[in-house]
Amino acid sequence: MLCDLAVIYDGTRIVLCGIIGVSAGGKTASMIFTGKMMAAGITRNVFIVSLVSFFNDIASEMIYPVVPIFLTTMLGVPVSIVGFIEGIAEATASILKVLSGWYSDRFSRRKPFALAGYGLSSLSKPVIAMAAAWPGVLAGRFLDRFGKGIRTSARDALIAESSESRYRGRVFGFHRALDTAGALIGPLVTFVLLGHFQNNFRLIFYLASVPAVIGVLLLALFVRDVRRVKVSPEGSSLRLRDIELTGDFKVFLAAGAVFAIGNSSDAFLILRAQNLGFSLAMIIFLYTAFNATYALFSFPAGIFSDKIGQRRVLMVSFAVFALVYAMFGIVRGPRLLWVLFPFYGICMALSEGVGKAYISLLVRKEHLGTCYGLYQTFMGICSFLSSLAAGFLWQYAGPGTPFLFGGAMAVIALAIMVKGSRGRALHV
């Protein structure tokens, strides 16, 4: 049997094409097949933006797993400061998301916001590399998250506008899969470089700028804004009362906020692994296992959510998260972490891209960027409180306490989703 496979971009979507041939008795029978059904909805913009996220996440995840250890071992700061830095960084990103989303709605432009955001994030890596004390790391993380705050709402709105409503789960799952594939590769690159350069953290931070710049160039050269009717910004201001919010969106906003209060920065998972006896090398492999399942399940989760509904998939994610986080809290030995980190990746695959797809079906097109920003701003404020609380809970109540707290919050979030509104989505 002979098999050949090709990936073709036909100007509209990504198409998998292949030929399978079977030879018997000197005769050959062949069949040509296409994978349009598998790749339906993946337009040029979706593909390139996903590729940009892929390279950006290689850069981000090259440094993210080692920043907490860099802070606590090389700079000698307590865990509470790690929580403070992560909280400030995430809050900065989220507060900006509603503003950038609203401005991208007003001016009917998504690409300039995305380009500026990715550009600023690429500059943050050398800033962290030059840090002589923890405020320098805070400055770098602030710049990185400032860029994320500018780009995220506009980028997500661009993805939604570049796809059909029936494919939203699939499209955001595809984007999340490539994004997380970059997050899978980044720590592995760091593992190799740390061994080669004898744990030179600062050099790693400098080298992380390379894939970040590649992503910026791809975005600048190949992504196009979707043409929309321009809404005049003259005499207008950001007023939430002018935005029509459905009951389901409000329910999801409330559930997401409660969930985010318990979902502290992943830096605490890294510190938990270190607390249970893992070396730096093994921590990187653990984090890679998390990103592997995250990437592997994101696209299928998006496709599945298109079939059964995003709301149901999100409720499953809250339930699984509650169990996994509780186990992080009560585990006493290192072996179980090899199971928990991959399952945590599944939790994220079931929630991140699916949640964005869900929002795109609950709000009107003219308010898409603003509503993405509103949701992400709420999540960021709650994440700041979560990381800040986790740092103090870790320091004063024990390393397992932040995770038990997070599991309890996920149960409450699930209850809100179960009891909340069940209105129809707006197909925009």
N, C-alpha and C positions, 0 to 999 in steps of 0.2 A: 504493500500500500504506500502510495506517495501522497504527501500532504504539503501544501504551500499556503501561506497566509500573508496578507498584506493589509496595511492600514492606510486608507485613502481619505483625503479631505476633498470633497467635491464642490467646495465653495459655499456650502450651506450647512453641512453636518459632517461628522466623522463617521466613516463607513468601514467596517471590517469586511474584507473580501477574501475568499479562499477557494482552493481547488483540491478536492479529494479524488485520487485515482486508485483503482483497484485493478491489478494485473493478474490474469489467469489464462493459462494456455496460449500465451502470446498475444492475447487481446486485452485491451485496456478500456475500462469504462470509467468515466469521470463525471463529477458533479460539481457545479459551481454554486457557491452559496454566498450570501451577503449577510452582514450583521447589522442591517439598518434598524431591525427591531431592538437590538441591544443598545445601539448608540443613538436612537431616535431622540431628538431634542437637544443634542449636544452641538450647538452652533459654534461658529468661529469664535465669537466673543467669549462664550462659555469656556471653550477649550483653552484659549490664550490666557484668559484671566486665571484659570485653574493652574496653568503652567507658571504664571507669575507667582501665585501663592506657593507652588511647589518649591521654586528657588528661594523665595523669601523665608519659607519655613526651614529649609536646609540651613540658612544663615542663622535664624533665630534659635533653632534647636542645637546648633553647634555650641552655643554658649549657655543656653538656659539650664541644662542639667548641672553645669559646673559652677554657675554663679553663686548658689547658696553655699557650696563648699568653699569657693574662693573667699566669700565673705566671712564665714565662720572659722576657717583654718588659717588663711593667709592674712586677712585683715583683722581677725580676732574679735568680731562683733557677736553679741548674743543673738539667740534665735528671735527674740522679740523685735530686733532691728530688721531682721530678714522679713518678718511679717509686715513691718511698717513700710519698708521699701516696696514690697510687692503690692501692698494695699494702695499706696500713693500712685504707683505706676498704673494699676488697673483702673483706679478711680479717674485718673487723668484721661485715659483713653475713652472711658465711657461717657464722661461729662461732655466731651467734644463731639461724640457721635450724633447726638440729637441736633446740634448746631450744624454740623457738616451735612447731615441728611436733609435738614430743612433747606439749607442754601442750595443743595443740589436739586431739590424739588423746585425752588423758586427760579433758578436760572436754567433748569432743564439740561444740566450738564453733570455727568458723572465722572468722566475720565480725568479732568483736572484735579479733582479732589483725591482720586485714587493715586494719581501720579505723584502729587505732593506728599501724600502720606507714606508711600513706599520709599520715596526719596529721603525723607527725614529718618525713617527707620534704618536705612542703610548707613546713615551717618552716626548712628548711636553706638555701633560696634567699636570704632576707635576711641570713642569717649570712655567707654567702660575699660578698655585696654589701658588707658592712661591714668585711671583712678588710683590715687595713693591712699585713700581712706573711703569709708562707706558713703559719704556725701557725693563722691565722684561716681560711684556705682549708681546711686539714686539719680544723678543727673542723666546718666546714660539710659537707664530704664525709663526715666521720664520722657526723654526725647523719643525713644522707641515707641512708647505707648501714645505719645502725642501724635506721632505719625499714624499709628493704628487708629486713633480716634478720628483723624481727618478722613481716612480712606474707607473704613469698614462699611458704613451705612451706604455711601455712594456706590461702592463696589457691589454690595449685595443687591442694591436696587438695579444696577446695571445687569447683573446676572439674571434677575427676575424678568427684566424688560427684554432680555435677549432670548427668552424661552416662552413656550406655551404653558398655560396654567396646568394642563393635564400631565406635564412632565416636570413640575416644580420639585417634587421629591427626588426624582432621578437626577435632575440638573444640580441641585444643591448637594446631593450625595456624591456626584462625580467630582464637584469642586472640593468637597471635604476630603474625598479619597486622595486626590492629588496633593492637596495641602498637607495631609497627614503623611503621605508617602515621603514628602520632603522632611517632615518631622522624624520619620523613621531613619532616613539617611544621615541627617545632621549629627545625631549622637555617635553613629558609627564612624563618621569622618573624624569627630573629636577623639574617639577612642584610639584610632590609628595615629593621629597627630600627637596626642599626649604621650604615647609610647615612643614615638620617633623623636620628639622634642623634649623629652624628660619632664613632663608635667608643667610645661611653660604655658600657663593660663593666658597670659597677656598676648602671646603670639597667636593663640587660637582665636582670641577676640578680634585681632587684626585680620586674620585670614577669613573670618566669617563675612567680611565686607564683600568678598568676591561674588558669591552667588546672589547676594542682595542686589548688587549693581546689575547683574545679568537680568534679574527680574524686572528692574526699573526700565531697562532698555527694551525688553519684550513688550512691556505695557505701552511705552512711548511710541513704538514703531508699528505695532500690529493690532491694537485694540481700537475700535471705533465706538463713538457715542451713538446711542440709539436716538433717532430723531423723534422728538415729542413736541407737542404744542407748548410753547413757552408761556410760563405764568409770570406776569410782570411783577417784579419785586417792589415797584414804586408804591409807597404808602403802606406797605405790608410789614407785619412783624410776626414773630413766633408766638401764637396764642393757641394753647391746647384746646380751648373751647371751640375753635373754628375747625377742628379736626374731628371727623366722624369716627368714633371708636365703637366697634361692635362689642356685644356682650362677651363673645368668645375670646376676643383679643384682650379685654379687661381681665377675664378669668386667667388666661395664660400669663398675662403680665403679673398678676398676683402670685400665681403658682411659681413662676420663674423667679420672682424676687425672694420668696421663702426658700426655694431650692438654692439660690445663689448665696444666701446668708450662711448656709451650711457647707457650701462647696468652696473651701479655701484654696489658695494657690497650690498648684502641683509641686511647688518647692517643698511643701510639707510632706508630700509622699517621698520625695528624695531624702529628706532629713529622717523620715521614719525608717527608710531602708538602711541608712547609715546608723541610726539608733539601734537597729536589730543586728548589726554586725557586718553589713555588706561593705566591701571595698569600693573605691571609686570606679574601678573597671567593671565590677559586677553591677553597680548602680546604673551605669550606662547601658549595660545589657538589659537590665530590668526595664528601664525607660524605653529601650528599643522594642521590647516585647509589648509594652503598652501601645506604642505607636503602630506596631505591626497589626494588631487586632483592630485598632482604630481605623487604619487605612483599609484593611481587608473588608470590614463590615460596613463602611460608610455608604458605598455605592449600592450594595444590595439592600441596605436599610432604607435608602431613599426610594428605590424601586418598589419595595414592599409597602412603604407608606403611601405611595400613589394608589396602591390596590386596596388597602384596608382603611386608610385615613391616617393622617399625621397625628391626630389626637390620641389614638389608641397606642401608637408606637411610643409616643412621649410618656404615656402613663406606665408602660412597661419599663422604660428607661429609668423613671423615678424609683420604681420598685426594686430593680436590680441594683441601682446605685445605693439605696438604703442598706441593702444586704452587704454589698462589697465594702462600703465605708465603715459599717459596724465591725466587719471582720478586721479591717485595718486597725481599728481601735482595740480589739481584744487579743489579737495575735501576739504570741509570746516568743515565737521562733522565726528564723528567716525563711524556712522552706516554703511556707504557705504564700509568701510574696510572689513566687513564680506563678502562682495561680491568680492571685488578686490583681496584679498589674495588668495582665491580659484581659481579665474580666472588666477592669476599670476602662480599658480601651473600648470594649463593646458598649459599655454605658454611654460613653461619649459619642460613639458612632450612631447610637439610637436617638441621641438628643440634639446634637449641634446642627448638622445640616437639615435634619427633619424639622427642627424648631424654626429655622429660617424659611423653609418651604411653607410651613403652617402659617406664619405671619403674612407671607405674600398672598395667601388666599383669604385673609381676614380683613384686609384694609383696601381702600381705593387706590388706584394707580397714582393719582395726583398727590397722594400723601405717603407713598411707599417709602421714600428715603427718610422722611420725618418719623414715621412709625418704627422703622428699623432702628433709627437713632434713639427714639424714646425708649424702646425695649432695652437696647444695649446700655443706655444710660442708667436705667433702673438697675440692671444687672451689675453694672460696674460699681455703683454706690454700695450695693449689697455685698459685692465681692471685696470691696475695701474694708467694710465692717467685718466680713468673714475672716479675711487674712489677719486683720488686726486682732480680732478675738482669738483666732487660732494660735497666734504667737504667745499671747498671755496665758491661754489655757494650757499650751504645751509647757510653758515655763513654770507655772504655778499649780497646775492640777495634774500634770503628767502627759507624756507624749501621746498616749492613746485617746485622751479626752477630746481633742478637736474632731476626730473621726467619728466618735460616738455621737457628738453633737450634730455633725453633718448628716449622719444616718437618720437621726430623729427629724431634722428639717426636711429631708426628702420624703419621709412618710407624711408629714403635714402637707407638703406640696402635692403629693399624690391625692390626698383627700380633697384638696381644693379642686383639682382637675376632675375628679369623680363626681363631686357635688355641683360643679359649676355649670354654666350655660352650655347648651348643645345646639346652638343655632347653626344655620347653614353658612358655609363659607362664601365669600364674595369672589367670583372667578374673574380676576383682572388680567 
